[in-house]
Amino acid sequence: MSSSSYSTSGRPAFRYADLFAGIGGFHAMLDHAGGRCVYVSEIDAAARRTYERNWVDPLNPRQRPQVNTDITTATPADAPVDVPSHDVLAAGFPCQPFSKSGLQRGMDEARGTLFWNIARILEERTPSVVLLENVRNLTGPRHRHEWEVIIQTLREIGYRVSSTPSVFSPHFLPPTMGGTPQVRDRVFILGTYVGPKRALEEVNVPPTVARGPVDGWNVHDWDVDWILDDDSSIEDLDRYRLSRDEMEWIHVWEDLVQRVWSDRGVRLPGFPLWADAWIPERALEPLELELLPRWKADFMIKNARFYDDHRDIIKAWRKANPSIARFPDSRRKFEWQAQDTSSLWETVMHFRPSGIRAKAPTYLPALVAITQTSIVGSRRRRLTPHEAARLQGFGRDFSFGDQRDPASYKQVGNGVAIGAAWHVFRTHVERDASYLPKRLVQSVLGATANPTRDAMSLAAFEFEAQRHSLRRSAAG
């Protein structure tokens, strides 16, 4: 618990509940904001142990939150909710399909889903602020009905919310504001309690944040090295090194990258390259193409044209690398998204079911709860779980204990990006300050801009300071 969590009277500036808590992304930023956690709910036992190890066990027993294993047991339909009073409710809730039976909207239609359990707590405890996080797809056309149910339900309970989603990613923030080099677009729903009458009348509420860079940050300035540990400090480094087969896959595709650059002076195209589809365009059968899905037919045509443009290079490459014929199907597919990066070994790679993908070593794709861990070509290894945690904004003292790596990767991939959550929460509190408790507002706005400073190396902050200096000089 940080010292900022308490006022001069010894009381916390505000109290919060952390639902679907994962490993504590919301906890990290709300503690930073000056809050005290009074309730935690997380059904996954392994994630709950990680949460407790980092956020509960270090506390004085009198300050420890109530820990729940299943939110449904705390929100019975025929009894009061078993959640203490609080000022802020945060939840990265699962998006289960909502029932579409009937024509009613609001609480009745949300019944039977985990969002309903959140709504029950909000009804009975009416915290001043609600902060929900979910995948971006929640606001897509296939889930428009669910989105409308959520927004209408919150308004019926008394929360002033925007109908327009706030979509944000941590890579839009500079390091000093808690940004990290990860593209992770998530939907944030933020509401302030104003009572049902007012909430249902004040529906023209703008979104809390816009999706885009903050404070003039250039997202292409990110450097993946800023979240990496020195190899010499990593225990059992061999666990993360590339296997012999993986090294060969990369070596063979790197040979093609260099041959095309040397002979043509260009990098590989950005569409997926399928080595098995490299035939002359004239050899494609129009009737067979018509039977394929449009996207696949398009790729077949593009690959045939690539072959026609580089036939001599491809033949020499295949002759020099006969082993590609023995590669698994997915490793005979390759996607170059690394722009002008000089070598495949200087990119960040992902071994996907759809092929090997190479990206520039700036910001990384979103962490996922499956084994597609980013490979840092310059290190010849994968990210460690602790490096992956720092992509989510966790500090260098965050611990998984002796947990197995697959569980740690899964927990990080399911987590919330601390910097992004802090940015939208702080922006919301600042905007709605006149409707919120003064102690909460003062504590949140008085906290520093970066919720977990040591997630990034010092080089990140030195770079940003230099960038600011150059901008000031240019401004005169």
C-alpha positions as CSV (number, residue, x, y, z in Angstrom):
1,M,0.0,0.0,0.0
2,S,1.5,3.3,-1.0
3,S,1.6,6.2,1.5
4,S,-0.5,8.2,-0.9
5,S,-3.4,5.9,-0.1
6,Y,-4.2,7.7,3.1
7,S,-5.0,11.3,4.0
8,T,-3.5,13.1,7.0
9,S,-6.3,11.6,9.2
10,G,-5.2,8.1,8.4
11,R,-8.3,7.2,6.4
12,P,-8.0,6.2,2.7
13,A,-8.9,8.9,0.2
14,F,-11.5,6.5,-1.3
15,R,-12.4,2.9,-1.2
16,Y,-12.8,0.6,-4.2
17,A,-14.0,-2.8,-5.3
18,D,-12.0,-4.8,-7.9
19,L,-14.2,-7.3,-9.8
20,F,-12.9,-9.9,-12.3
21,A,-9.7,-8.7,-10.9
22,G,-7.2,-10.9,-12.7
23,I,-3.7,-10.2,-11.4
24,G,-4.4,-6.6,-10.3
25,G,-4.1,-4.1,-13.1
26,F,-6.9,-2.0,-11.8
27,H,-5.5,-2.5,-8.2
28,A,-2.2,-1.0,-9.3
29,M,-3.6,2.1,-10.7
30,L,-6.3,2.7,-8.1
31,D,-3.7,2.3,-5.3
32,H,-1.6,4.8,-7.2
33,A,-4.6,7.1,-7.2
34,G,-4.8,7.0,-3.4
35,G,-7.5,4.4,-3.0
36,R,-7.8,1.4,-0.7
37,C,-9.1,-1.9,-2.0
38,V,-11.9,-3.3,0.2
39,Y,-13.2,-6.1,-2.0
40,V,-11.6,-8.4,-4.6
41,S,-13.3,-11.0,-6.8
42,E,-11.5,-13.4,-9.1
43,I,-12.7,-16.9,-10.0
44,D,-9.4,-18.2,-11.5
45,A,-7.5,-19.7,-8.6
46,A,-4.0,-19.3,-10.1
47,A,-4.7,-15.6,-11.0
48,R,-6.1,-15.0,-7.5
49,R,-2.9,-16.4,-6.0
50,T,-0.8,-14.1,-8.1
51,Y,-3.1,-11.2,-7.1
52,E,-2.9,-12.0,-3.4
53,R,0.9,-12.5,-3.5
54,N,1.4,-9.0,-4.9
55,W,-1.4,-6.9,-3.5
56,V,-2.9,-8.6,-0.4
57,D,-0.3,-10.5,1.4
58,P,2.1,-7.5,1.9
59,L,-0.7,-5.5,3.7
60,N,-1.3,-5.2,7.4
61,P,-4.1,-7.8,8.1
62,R,-6.5,-4.9,9.1
63,Q,-6.1,-3.3,5.7
64,R,-6.6,-6.4,3.6
65,P,-9.6,-6.5,1.3
66,Q,-12.3,-9.1,1.4
67,V,-11.4,-11.8,-1.2
68,N,-14.2,-13.5,-3.1
69,T,-13.8,-16.5,-5.5
70,D,-17.1,-16.2,-7.4
71,I,-19.0,-13.0,-7.9
72,T,-22.3,-14.9,-8.4
73,T,-22.2,-16.1,-4.7
74,A,-21.9,-12.5,-3.6
75,T,-24.9,-11.3,-5.6
76,P,-27.8,-13.6,-4.9
77,A,-31.1,-12.7,-6.5
78,D,-33.1,-12.9,-3.3
79,A,-30.7,-11.4,-0.7
80,P,-28.5,-8.3,-0.3
81,V,-25.1,-8.3,-2.1
82,D,-22.1,-9.3,0.0
83,V,-19.9,-6.5,-1.0
84,P,-18.9,-3.6,1.3
85,S,-19.6,0.0,0.5
86,H,-17.1,1.6,-1.8
87,D,-16.5,4.8,-3.9
88,V,-15.2,3.2,-7.1
89,L,-16.1,0.0,-8.8
90,A,-13.7,-1.4,-11.4
91,A,-14.3,-4.5,-13.5
92,G,-12.8,-6.1,-16.5
93,F,-15.9,-8.2,-17.0
94,P,-16.2,-11.1,-19.4
95,C,-18.4,-10.3,-22.4
96,Q,-20.8,-13.3,-22.5
97,P,-23.6,-13.2,-25.1
98,F,-26.6,-11.3,-23.6
99,S,-30.0,-12.9,-23.9
100,K,-32.0,-11.4,-26.8
101,S,-35.3,-12.9,-25.8
102,G,-38.2,-10.5,-25.5
103,L,-38.2,-6.8,-26.3
104,Q,-37.3,-5.3,-22.9
105,R,-34.0,-3.6,-22.4
106,G,-32.2,-2.8,-19.2
107,M,-31.9,-4.9,-16.0
108,D,-34.3,-7.7,-17.0
109,E,-32.5,-8.4,-20.3
110,A,-29.1,-8.4,-18.6
111,R,-30.2,-11.0,-16.2
112,G,-28.3,-14.3,-16.4
113,T,-25.0,-12.7,-17.5
114,L,-22.0,-11.6,-15.4
115,F,-22.8,-8.0,-16.2
116,W,-26.0,-8.4,-14.2
117,N,-23.9,-9.2,-11.1
118,I,-22.0,-5.9,-11.6
119,A,-25.4,-4.1,-12.0
120,R,-26.7,-5.7,-8.8
121,I,-23.7,-4.3,-6.9
122,L,-24.1,-0.8,-8.5
123,E,-27.8,-0.8,-7.6
124,E,-27.2,-1.5,-3.9
125,R,-23.9,0.3,-3.3
126,T,-24.1,3.2,-5.8
127,P,-20.3,4.0,-5.9
128,S,-19.5,7.4,-7.2
129,V,-17.6,6.1,-10.2
130,V,-17.8,2.9,-12.3
131,L,-15.0,1.8,-14.6
132,L,-15.5,-1.1,-16.9
133,E,-13.1,-2.6,-19.4
134,N,-13.7,-5.0,-22.3
135,V,-12.5,-6.1,-25.7
136,R,-13.1,-3.6,-28.5
137,N,-15.4,-6.1,-30.3
138,L,-18.0,-5.3,-27.7
139,T,-18.8,-2.1,-29.6
140,G,-18.8,-3.8,-33.0
141,P,-21.9,-4.3,-35.2
142,R,-22.5,-7.9,-34.0
143,H,-22.8,-6.7,-30.4
144,R,-24.7,-3.5,-30.8
145,H,-27.6,-4.8,-28.9
146,E,-25.4,-5.9,-25.9
147,W,-23.8,-2.5,-25.9
148,E,-27.1,-0.7,-25.8
149,V,-28.3,-3.0,-22.9
150,I,-25.2,-2.1,-20.9
151,I,-25.5,1.6,-21.4
152,Q,-29.2,1.7,-20.8
153,T,-28.8,-0.4,-17.7
154,L,-26.2,1.9,-16.2
155,R,-28.4,4.9,-16.9
156,E,-31.4,3.2,-15.2
157,I,-29.3,2.6,-12.1
158,G,-28.3,6.3,-12.1
159,Y,-24.9,6.5,-13.9
160,R,-24.3,9.2,-16.5
161,V,-22.4,7.5,-19.3
162,S,-21.6,8.1,-22.9
163,S,-23.2,6.1,-25.7
164,T,-20.0,6.5,-27.6
165,P,-17.3,4.1,-26.4
166,S,-13.9,5.2,-25.2
167,V,-11.4,3.1,-27.0
168,F,-7.8,3.4,-26.0
169,S,-4.4,1.7,-26.1
170,P,-1.3,2.0,-24.0
171,H,1.0,2.7,-27.0
172,F,-0.7,6.1,-27.4
173,L,0.7,7.3,-24.1
174,P,4.4,8.5,-23.7
175,P,6.4,6.6,-21.1
176,T,6.0,9.4,-18.5
177,M,2.2,8.9,-18.6
178,G,2.3,5.1,-18.1
179,G,2.5,4.2,-21.8
180,T,4.0,0.9,-22.9
181,P,4.9,-0.4,-26.4
182,Q,1.8,-2.6,-26.9
183,V,-1.1,-2.1,-29.2
184,R,-4.0,-3.0,-27.0
185,D,-7.3,-1.3,-28.0
186,R,-9.8,-1.8,-25.3
187,V,-13.2,-0.3,-24.6
188,F,-13.6,1.6,-21.4
189,I,-17.0,2.5,-20.0
190,L,-16.9,5.2,-17.3
191,G,-19.9,6.4,-15.4
192,T,-20.6,9.0,-12.6
193,Y,-23.5,8.5,-10.3
194,V,-26.0,11.3,-10.7
195,G,-29.3,9.4,-10.0
196,P,-31.6,7.7,-12.5
197,K,-33.6,10.8,-13.5
198,R,-30.6,12.9,-14.4
199,A,-28.8,9.9,-16.0
200,L,-31.7,9.2,-18.3
201,E,-32.0,12.8,-19.3
202,E,-28.3,13.6,-19.8
203,V,-27.6,11.2,-22.6
204,N,-25.5,13.4,-24.9
205,V,-22.3,12.8,-23.0
206,P,-19.0,12.8,-25.0
207,P,-16.6,9.9,-24.7
208,T,-14.0,10.3,-22.0
209,V,-11.0,10.0,-24.3
210,A,-10.3,9.9,-28.0
211,R,-8.4,7.1,-29.6
212,G,-5.1,8.6,-30.5
213,P,-1.6,9.7,-29.3
214,V,-1.5,11.9,-26.2
215,D,0.8,14.9,-25.6
216,G,2.3,14.7,-29.0
217,W,3.7,11.2,-28.6
218,N,4.9,9.5,-31.8
219,V,4.0,5.8,-31.6
220,H,6.8,4.9,-33.9
221,D,9.3,6.1,-31.3
222,W,8.7,3.1,-29.1
223,D,11.6,0.7,-28.7
224,V,10.9,-2.8,-27.5
225,D,14.3,-2.8,-25.8
226,W,12.8,-0.5,-23.1
227,I,10.8,-3.3,-21.5
228,L,13.5,-6.0,-21.8
229,D,15.8,-7.4,-19.1
230,D,19.5,-8.0,-19.7
231,D,19.9,-11.6,-20.7
232,S,22.5,-12.1,-18.0
233,S,19.8,-11.4,-15.4
234,I,17.3,-13.9,-16.6
235,E,17.2,-17.1,-14.6
236,D,17.2,-20.2,-16.8
237,L,17.5,-18.2,-20.0
238,D,17.5,-21.3,-22.2
239,R,13.8,-21.7,-21.6
240,Y,13.1,-18.6,-23.7
241,R,15.7,-19.2,-26.4
242,L,14.6,-20.3,-29.9
243,S,14.8,-24.0,-30.7
244,R,17.0,-25.3,-33.5
245,D,14.0,-25.7,-35.8
246,E,12.8,-22.1,-35.0
247,M,16.3,-20.8,-35.8
248,E,16.2,-22.6,-39.1
249,W,12.8,-21.2,-40.1
250,I,14.0,-17.7,-39.5
251,H,17.3,-18.3,-41.2
252,V,15.6,-19.5,-44.4
253,W,13.2,-16.6,-44.5
254,E,15.9,-14.1,-43.7
255,D,17.8,-15.4,-46.7
256,L,14.8,-14.4,-48.9
257,V,14.6,-11.0,-47.3
258,Q,18.2,-10.3,-48.1
259,R,18.1,-11.7,-51.6
260,V,15.1,-9.5,-52.6
261,W,16.8,-6.5,-51.0
262,S,20.2,-7.1,-52.6
263,D,18.8,-7.8,-56.1
264,R,15.7,-5.5,-56.2
265,G,16.4,-2.9,-53.6
266,V,13.0,-3.4,-52.0
267,R,11.7,-5.1,-48.9
268,L,9.1,-7.9,-49.1
269,P,5.5,-6.9,-49.7
270,G,3.1,-6.7,-46.7
271,F,0.6,-9.3,-47.8
272,P,1.0,-12.9,-46.6
273,L,3.5,-14.9,-48.7
274,W,2.6,-18.5,-49.2
275,A,5.6,-20.5,-50.6
276,D,3.3,-23.3,-51.7
277,A,1.3,-20.9,-53.9
278,W,4.3,-19.6,-55.9
279,I,3.3,-20.4,-59.4
280,P,3.0,-18.2,-62.6
281,E,-0.2,-16.2,-62.7
282,R,-1.1,-17.8,-66.0
283,A,-1.1,-21.2,-64.3
284,L,-4.0,-20.2,-62.0
285,E,-7.3,-21.8,-62.8
286,P,-10.1,-19.1,-63.0
287,L,-12.8,-21.6,-62.1
288,E,-10.8,-22.8,-59.0
289,L,-10.3,-19.2,-57.9
290,E,-14.1,-18.6,-58.1
291,L,-14.7,-21.4,-55.7
292,L,-12.4,-20.0,-53.1
293,P,-13.3,-17.4,-50.5
294,R,-12.6,-13.9,-51.9
295,W,-9.8,-13.2,-49.5
296,K,-8.0,-16.4,-50.3
297,A,-8.4,-16.0,-54.1
298,D,-6.9,-12.5,-53.7
299,F,-3.9,-13.9,-51.8
300,M,-3.4,-16.6,-54.4
301,I,-3.3,-13.9,-57.2
302,K,-0.9,-11.7,-55.2
303,N,1.4,-14.6,-54.6
304,A,1.4,-15.6,-58.2
305,R,2.3,-12.1,-59.2
306,F,5.1,-12.0,-56.6
307,Y,6.4,-15.2,-58.1
308,D,6.4,-13.7,-61.6
309,D,8.2,-10.6,-60.4
310,H,10.9,-12.5,-58.5
311,R,11.1,-15.9,-60.2
312,D,14.8,-16.0,-60.6
313,I,15.4,-15.0,-56.9
314,I,12.8,-17.6,-55.7
315,K,14.3,-20.4,-57.7
316,A,17.8,-19.6,-56.4
317,W,16.5,-19.3,-52.8
318,R,14.7,-22.6,-53.0
319,K,17.8,-24.3,-54.4
320,A,19.9,-22.9,-51.5
321,N,17.3,-23.8,-48.9
322,P,15.7,-27.2,-49.7
323,S,14.7,-27.7,-46.1
324,I,11.7,-25.4,-46.5
325,A,9.9,-28.3,-48.1
326,R,10.0,-30.1,-44.7
327,F,8.8,-27.1,-42.7
328,P,5.3,-27.4,-41.2
329,D,2.6,-25.8,-43.3
330,S,2.3,-22.7,-41.2
331,R,6.1,-22.1,-41.4
332,R,6.0,-22.0,-45.2
333,K,3.9,-18.9,-44.8
334,F,5.5,-15.5,-44.0
335,E,4.2,-12.0,-43.5
336,W,6.6,-9.0,-43.5
337,Q,5.2,-6.0,-41.6
338,A,8.5,-4.5,-40.6
339,Q,8.7,-1.7,-43.2
340,D,12.3,-0.8,-43.7
341,T,13.9,-2.9,-41.0
342,S,17.1,-4.2,-42.4
343,S,17.0,-7.8,-41.3
344,L,14.5,-10.3,-40.0
345,W,16.8,-10.7,-37.0
346,E,16.1,-7.1,-36.1
347,T,12.3,-7.5,-36.1
348,V,9.9,-8.8,-33.5
349,M,8.3,-12.1,-34.7
350,H,5.3,-14.2,-33.9
351,F,4.9,-17.8,-34.8
352,R,1.2,-17.9,-35.7
353,P,-1.1,-20.7,-37.0
354,S,-1.4,-18.5,-40.1
355,G,2.4,-18.2,-40.5
356,I,5.5,-16.3,-39.3
357,R,4.8,-12.6,-38.9
358,A,7.6,-10.0,-38.6
359,K,7.1,-6.5,-37.3
360,A,9.3,-3.5,-36.6
361,P,10.9,-3.5,-33.1
362,T,8.8,-0.6,-31.9
363,Y,5.4,-1.4,-30.3
364,L,4.1,-5.0,-30.1
365,P,0.8,-6.6,-30.9
366,A,-1.6,-7.1,-28.0
367,L,-0.7,-9.8,-25.5
368,V,-3.1,-12.7,-25.7
369,A,-3.9,-15.5,-23.3
370,I,-2.4,-18.1,-25.6
371,T,1.1,-19.1,-26.6
372,Q,2.0,-16.6,-29.3
373,T,4.6,-14.9,-27.2
374,S,6.6,-12.2,-29.1
375,I,10.1,-13.2,-30.2
376,V,12.7,-10.5,-30.1
377,G,14.9,-11.3,-33.1
378,S,18.0,-9.4,-31.8
379,R,17.9,-11.5,-28.6
380,R,17.1,-14.8,-30.3
381,R,14.5,-15.5,-27.7
382,R,10.9,-14.9,-26.5
383,L,9.7,-12.3,-24.0
384,T,9.8,-13.7,-20.5
385,P,6.6,-13.5,-18.4
386,H,8.1,-10.6,-16.4
387,E,8.8,-8.7,-19.6
388,A,5.2,-9.4,-20.8
389,A,3.9,-8.1,-17.4
390,R,5.8,-4.8,-18.0
391,L,4.0,-4.5,-21.3
392,Q,0.9,-4.3,-19.2
393,G,2.5,-1.7,-16.9
394,F,3.4,-3.8,-13.9
395,G,6.6,-2.8,-12.1
396,R,9.8,-4.7,-11.9
397,D,9.0,-6.0,-8.4
398,F,5.8,-7.8,-9.6
399,S,6.1,-11.5,-8.9
400,F,4.6,-14.7,-10.3
401,G,6.3,-16.7,-7.6
402,D,7.2,-20.3,-8.7
403,Q,4.2,-20.5,-11.1
404,R,4.7,-22.2,-14.4
405,D,5.3,-19.9,-17.4
406,P,2.2,-20.9,-19.4
407,A,-0.1,-19.8,-16.5
408,S,1.8,-16.5,-16.1
409,Y,1.6,-15.7,-19.9
410,K,-2.2,-16.5,-19.7
411,Q,-2.7,-14.2,-16.8
412,V,-0.9,-11.3,-18.3
413,G,-2.7,-11.8,-21.6
414,N,-6.0,-11.6,-19.8
415,G,-5.1,-8.5,-17.8
416,V,-5.7,-4.8,-18.1
417,A,-3.1,-2.3,-19.3
418,I,-2.4,-0.2,-16.2
419,G,-1.4,3.0,-18.0
420,A,-4.3,3.0,-20.3
421,A,-6.8,2.4,-17.5
422,W,-5.2,5.1,-15.4
423,H,-5.3,7.6,-18.2
424,V,-9.1,7.1,-18.9
425,F,-9.9,7.0,-15.2
426,R,-8.0,10.2,-14.3
427,T,-9.4,12.0,-17.4
428,H,-12.9,11.0,-16.3
429,V,-12.4,12.2,-12.7
430,E,-11.0,15.5,-13.9
431,R,-13.9,16.0,-16.3
432,D,-16.6,15.1,-13.7
433,A,-14.9,16.6,-10.7
434,S,-17.8,18.8,-9.7
435,Y,-20.1,15.7,-9.3
436,L,-17.6,13.6,-7.3
437,P,-16.5,13.5,-3.7
438,K,-13.8,16.1,-3.1
439,R,-11.5,13.7,-1.3
440,L,-11.5,11.3,-4.3
441,V,-10.9,14.1,-6.8
442,Q,-8.1,15.6,-4.9
443,S,-6.4,12.2,-4.4
444,V,-6.7,11.1,-8.0
445,L,-5.6,14.5,-9.5
446,G,-2.8,14.8,-7.0
447,A,-1.2,11.5,-8.1
448,T,1.7,11.5,-10.5
449,A,1.0,11.0,-14.2
450,N,2.8,7.6,-14.4
451,P,1.2,4.8,-12.2
452,T,4.1,2.4,-12.5
453,R,7.3,4.2,-13.5
454,D,9.8,1.3,-13.4
455,A,7.9,-0.7,-16.0
456,M,10.1,1.0,-18.5
457,S,13.9,1.3,-18.5
458,L,15.5,4.7,-17.9
459,A,16.4,4.9,-21.6
460,A,12.6,5.4,-22.3
461,F,12.4,8.5,-20.1
462,E,15.8,9.8,-21.3
463,F,14.5,9.6,-24.9
464,E,11.2,11.3,-24.0
465,A,13.1,14.1,-22.1
466,Q,15.3,14.7,-25.2
467,R,12.2,14.7,-27.4
468,H,10.6,17.4,-25.2
469,S,13.8,19.4,-25.3
470,L,13.9,19.3,-29.1
471,R,10.2,20.4,-29.2
472,R,10.9,23.4,-27.0
473,S,13.9,24.4,-29.0
474,A,11.9,24.2,-32.3
475,A,9.1,26.3,-30.7
476,G,11.6,29.0,-30.1
